[in-house]
Amino acid sequence: MIIYALAQTAITNFRDLAKAAFNKDVSDEITLSLLPLALGTPLDPIEFVKSSQSDAKTSRSVRQFTQRLKDLVVDLEAKGRDTGRLLTVFQTQLVSTKKIGRADFVVGVQTGGGEGPPILVQRLIDPNRSHPYRESDIITRAGRPGLGITIGATPLTQFAFRAIGYYLKAKDEPKYCWADKTGAVIRYSDSYVECLRGMRPEDLAAAVRAYRRRGEKE
């Protein structure tokens, strides 16, 4: 179960890396989800990590491995990093179209051949959980450090934040940004905060140039 969760996370991270480096989304060509080798209720890897520390039947090597995972999570959280980049769990379930219940993402398969296309139902996660930050929570202003993000030695001010958002087209990326239908409420994810922390001075300079030229005609 742990190897499965780590492998699934590696695939997701590779997809984001390929998109950032080459502007190619591998999910356009292949599925990103590793299918489990069973349809039963999957083991929760987080619970497995917890129980392995106290279970006398667990081998020493497994305890050492899971302890290292726990240490990494604690270290990442202390640095404000996205722990979802280390361990992510994807759960799949086959259900009858008549039994579609509560889920974030559901595929219902029609019985019998040729009776219509599959039913696809997507349920969005509460943006207050998936995208917990407003702009004011992130940026540095007079007397308010926000998240204390700096790029080189430059604090992430409102102008720099908006320049980077324009440059990266962050508002077009659901994994980075969520907005209500009116556009009055805009929220950002942990993944976007992590992206901002990884910006280099030359990235900021390029973003500022692009932002200042945005009104120019081609």
C-alpha positions as CSV (number, residue, x, y, z in Angstrom):
1,M,0.0,0.0,0.0
2,I,2.8,2.4,0.8
3,I,4.6,1.7,-2.4
4,Y,1.3,2.1,-4.3
5,A,0.7,5.5,-2.7
6,L,4.3,6.7,-3.4
7,A,4.2,5.5,-7.0
8,Q,0.9,7.3,-7.6
9,T,2.3,10.5,-6.2
10,A,5.4,10.1,-8.4
11,I,3.2,9.9,-11.5
12,T,1.3,13.0,-10.5
13,N,4.6,14.9,-9.8
14,F,6.0,13.8,-13.1
15,R,2.9,15.1,-14.9
16,D,3.3,18.6,-13.3
17,L,7.1,18.6,-14.0
18,A,6.6,17.7,-17.7
19,K,3.9,20.4,-18.0
20,A,6.1,23.1,-16.3
21,A,9.3,22.2,-18.3
22,F,7.9,21.3,-21.7
23,N,4.3,22.6,-21.7
24,K,3.1,19.0,-22.4
25,D,0.4,17.4,-20.4
26,V,1.0,13.6,-20.3
27,S,-2.6,13.1,-19.1
28,D,-3.7,13.9,-22.6
29,E,-2.2,10.7,-23.8
30,I,-2.5,8.3,-20.8
31,T,-4.4,7.9,-17.6
32,L,-2.5,9.1,-14.5
33,S,-4.2,6.7,-12.1
34,L,-2.6,3.4,-11.1
35,L,-5.4,0.9,-10.9
36,P,-5.4,-1.2,-7.7
37,L,-5.2,-5.0,-8.0
38,A,-8.5,-5.4,-6.2
39,L,-11.9,-3.8,-5.9
40,G,-12.2,-4.2,-2.2
41,T,-11.9,-1.4,0.3
42,P,-8.3,-0.2,0.0
43,L,-6.0,0.1,3.0
44,D,-5.5,3.6,4.2
45,P,-1.7,4.2,4.0
46,I,-1.8,6.9,6.7
47,E,-3.4,4.4,9.1
48,F,-0.9,1.8,8.0
49,V,2.0,4.2,8.9
50,K,0.5,4.9,12.3
51,S,-0.2,1.2,13.2
52,S,3.2,0.0,11.9
53,Q,5.0,1.9,14.6
54,S,3.2,0.1,17.4
55,D,2.5,-3.3,15.9
56,A,5.0,-5.8,17.2
57,K,4.5,-8.1,14.2
58,T,5.7,-5.4,11.8
59,S,9.3,-6.0,10.7
60,R,12.1,-3.7,11.7
61,S,12.7,-2.6,8.1
62,V,9.1,-1.6,7.6
63,R,9.1,0.4,10.9
64,Q,12.2,2.2,9.9
65,F,10.7,3.0,6.4
66,T,7.4,4.3,7.8
67,Q,9.2,6.3,10.5
68,R,11.2,8.0,7.8
69,L,8.0,8.9,6.0
70,K,6.6,10.4,9.2
71,D,9.8,12.4,9.7
72,L,9.6,13.7,6.1
73,V,6.0,14.8,6.6
74,V,6.8,16.7,9.8
75,D,9.8,18.4,8.1
76,L,7.7,19.4,5.1
77,E,4.9,20.8,7.2
78,A,7.4,22.8,9.4
79,K,8.7,24.4,6.2
80,G,5.2,25.1,4.9
81,R,5.6,22.7,2.0
82,D,2.9,20.7,0.2
83,T,2.9,17.3,1.8
84,G,0.7,16.0,-0.9
85,R,3.8,16.0,-3.1
86,L,5.1,13.2,-0.9
87,L,2.2,10.9,-0.4
88,T,-1.1,11.0,-2.3
89,V,-4.0,8.5,-2.2
90,F,-6.2,7.8,-5.2
91,Q,-9.2,5.5,-4.6
92,T,-11.2,4.0,-7.4
93,Q,-14.6,2.3,-7.2
94,L,-16.9,0.7,-9.7
95,V,-20.5,1.4,-9.0
96,S,-23.9,1.0,-10.8
97,T,-25.2,4.2,-12.3
98,K,-28.3,3.7,-10.1
99,K,-26.1,3.9,-7.0
100,I,-24.1,7.1,-7.6
101,G,-23.7,8.6,-4.2
102,R,-21.3,10.9,-2.5
103,A,-17.9,11.2,-4.2
104,D,-15.6,13.8,-5.6
105,F,-15.4,12.1,-9.0
106,V,-17.7,9.3,-10.2
107,V,-17.9,7.3,-13.4
108,G,-21.1,5.4,-13.9
109,V,-21.1,2.6,-16.5
110,Q,-24.3,1.8,-18.3
111,T,-25.4,-1.9,-18.2
112,G,-25.5,-3.6,-21.6
113,G,-23.7,-2.6,-24.8
114,G,-24.8,0.3,-27.0
115,E,-27.2,1.8,-24.5
116,G,-25.6,5.2,-24.3
117,P,-22.3,6.7,-23.2
118,P,-20.9,6.5,-19.6
119,I,-22.2,8.9,-17.1
120,L,-19.6,11.2,-15.7
121,V,-20.3,13.1,-12.5
122,Q,-17.7,15.5,-10.9
123,R,-18.3,16.8,-7.4
124,L,-16.0,19.6,-6.5
125,I,-14.2,19.7,-3.2
126,D,-14.9,22.6,-0.8
127,P,-12.6,25.4,-2.0
128,N,-12.1,26.5,1.6
129,R,-10.2,23.2,2.0
130,S,-8.6,22.7,-1.4
131,H,-7.8,26.5,-1.9
132,P,-7.4,28.0,1.5
133,Y,-5.5,31.2,0.7
134,R,-6.7,34.6,-0.4
135,E,-4.3,37.0,-2.0
136,S,-4.2,39.0,1.2
137,D,-3.2,35.9,3.1
138,I,-0.1,35.4,0.9
139,I,1.4,38.8,0.0
140,T,3.6,41.0,2.1
141,R,2.2,44.4,3.0
142,A,3.3,47.2,5.3
143,G,3.2,45.7,8.8
144,R,1.8,42.4,7.5
145,P,4.2,39.7,6.3
146,G,1.6,37.4,4.9
147,L,3.3,34.0,4.4
148,G,6.7,35.7,4.4
149,I,7.5,34.5,0.9
150,T,10.6,36.1,-0.7
151,I,12.0,35.7,-4.2
152,G,15.7,36.2,-3.9
153,A,15.7,39.1,-1.4
154,T,12.5,40.6,-2.7
155,P,9.3,40.2,-0.6
156,L,6.3,39.0,-2.5
157,T,4.2,42.2,-2.7
158,Q,0.9,42.6,-4.4
159,F,2.4,43.8,-7.6
160,A,4.8,40.9,-7.8
161,F,2.1,38.4,-6.9
162,R,-0.2,39.7,-9.7
163,A,2.6,39.8,-12.2
164,I,3.5,36.1,-11.4
165,G,-0.2,35.1,-11.6
166,Y,-0.5,36.8,-15.0
167,Y,2.7,35.2,-16.3
168,L,1.8,31.7,-15.1
169,K,-1.8,32.1,-16.1
170,A,-2.6,30.8,-12.6
171,K,-6.3,31.7,-12.7
172,D,-6.6,29.2,-15.6
173,E,-5.2,26.4,-13.6
174,P,-7.8,24.8,-11.3
175,K,-5.1,23.1,-9.2
176,Y,-3.7,26.6,-8.4
177,C,-6.7,28.9,-8.3
178,W,-10.5,28.8,-7.6
179,A,-12.9,31.6,-8.2
180,D,-16.6,31.9,-7.7
181,K,-19.0,32.5,-10.6
182,T,-18.9,36.3,-10.1
183,G,-15.1,36.4,-9.8
184,A,-15.4,38.3,-6.5
185,V,-13.9,35.6,-4.5
186,I,-10.6,34.2,-5.6
187,R,-8.6,31.6,-3.6
188,Y,-5.3,29.8,-4.0
189,S,-4.1,26.3,-3.2
190,D,-1.1,25.0,-1.3
191,S,0.4,23.9,-4.6
192,Y,0.4,27.5,-5.8
193,V,2.0,28.7,-2.6
194,E,4.7,26.0,-3.1
195,C,5.1,27.3,-6.7
196,L,5.6,30.8,-5.5
197,R,8.2,29.7,-2.9
198,G,10.1,28.0,-5.8
199,M,10.3,31.1,-8.0
200,R,13.7,32.5,-8.8
201,P,14.7,36.2,-9.2
202,E,14.9,35.7,-13.0
203,D,11.4,34.2,-13.0
204,L,10.1,37.2,-11.2
205,A,11.9,39.6,-13.6
206,A,10.3,37.8,-16.6
207,A,6.9,37.9,-15.0
208,V,7.1,41.6,-14.3
209,R,8.2,42.3,-17.9
210,A,5.3,40.3,-19.3
211,Y,2.8,42.0,-16.8
212,R,3.9,45.5,-17.8
213,R,3.6,44.7,-21.5
214,R,0.1,43.1,-21.2
215,G,-1.6,46.2,-22.6
216,E,0.6,46.4,-25.7
217,K,-0.7,45.4,-29.1
218,E,1.0,42.6,-30.9
